[in-house]
């Protein structure tokens, strides 16, 4: 095993100060008791996260949303959020949209995004948050797969929703549009909200009724819809306390977009469930904007990602010194945290960065480091209390320490996905080795049970912390007439973790040029999404393939890294 550095625990009091004791006595029941449904039996996360804060906890005047776009600021209190989400739930009810129907959100980060999210869930519908950068095809695929009946969007993005090509879609609710511009199936958000009553009784559900559907990429096929239930609230609450170490009086800022799982669990619902505001910073990322937001709100607990930290580090170690910061706990997710980032944060903020690990499918943090424990730099520490982690082999056998294998989690924690929408086969693949959920990541454990992440064991690309499926990018590229075939990989990059690199075979009659390269990048950017566009394109004569014609991306990766690739004349079986 490698040598590693050990960082001593952070000073001060932390929620996990009695780690061993806490783990020994932990049961999920302890967390469930925090919720009203534990005694009433009436379940709806919107009640627990919003209405209860007003009705039972005296937090009506406490901010629930603090939105800042660099110039303007909006504050929405819990009482206002309750009233506004009631209104939105009434808007849906008036449209005849009922429990279990899919309503999508295609809105940049904003109070409206969060209000409508809350209203959808309160009405018992399934919310489908979308990343605002998605283009036509990405939007269409997700709405069609889930047979969505409605979508909420802004005037500037509604042209990316091709209603004619989405048969199930009945209503498009548009924020910020002139009434004169609205098609018959379009509804003015402002008008509908103004007319709606602010009284609404949450639709009462069972714990395992669906709450949201989030599409995420795998190594093959189109993105899959990961379905989460209201029970995720238990996992969110637990991890807000133990992994994000949030206590009364803390200011928590999760920088993730609500179109991704980190945003859903930690930018939206997690903070509300513990009665604190969610801080949403709109506009573009720049180091100054972010430092300014940290200072302005007096952020104490900050959740972000290695790529963002590396970008901040590139702005200089001294940059934070120009700001009056109150940071005491920093967490990171989405991609491996390199030691350089931890060392930078120690110098820049005098605070350690704590690794957290989870996935869209797991819903909430599964493995994390605590401020009260030493950090073995490079390790993610251990699974949270209530979750069991093991390293397993191909047959699901648990491997001994120091052997690399599949990072697996014992199924059944609150927050685990309930289904892959319309795709039980895919769902079952994750659980092929019962009782283990197989993550798709490789790791080993040391003798003390610390988990050391080693990388994906499939072709999923993590670029700037975002999950991109190579198949989607390849499919888009070959729609372009100049591209006959394509193979897409993640290429290691100092700042972004990986960048997307495409290998292409040109169609007969086409020759390579810089302009064609730019055109292809733009083609993916405008067809799919900006973050899915290749940053590098290389033309090759042919692509390495298996006997059945599947592209061998691992060979492309090896070739690209200048590693030996073996004898390519012997084609592999799948
Ligand atoms: C990767 C993101 C290294 C991993 C929350 C996982 C990580 C995938 C870490 C899920 C970490 C997440 N260190 N890699 N701390 N956390 N990952 O669904 O490959 O977008 O399987 O969820 O991100 O990505 P997803």
Boltz pocket constraint, residues with backbone or C-beta under 6 A from the ligand:
constraints:
  - pocket:
      binder: B
      contacts: [[A, 216], [A, 261], [A, 262], [A, 332], [A, 333], [A, 334], [A, 335], [A, 336], [A, 337], [A, 355], [A, 356], [A, 357], [A, 358], [A, 359], [A, 360], [A, 361], [A, 380], [A, 439], [A, 440], [A, 441], [A, 453], [A, 455], [A, 456], [A, 462], [A, 465], [A, 466], [A, 467]]
      max_distance: 6.0
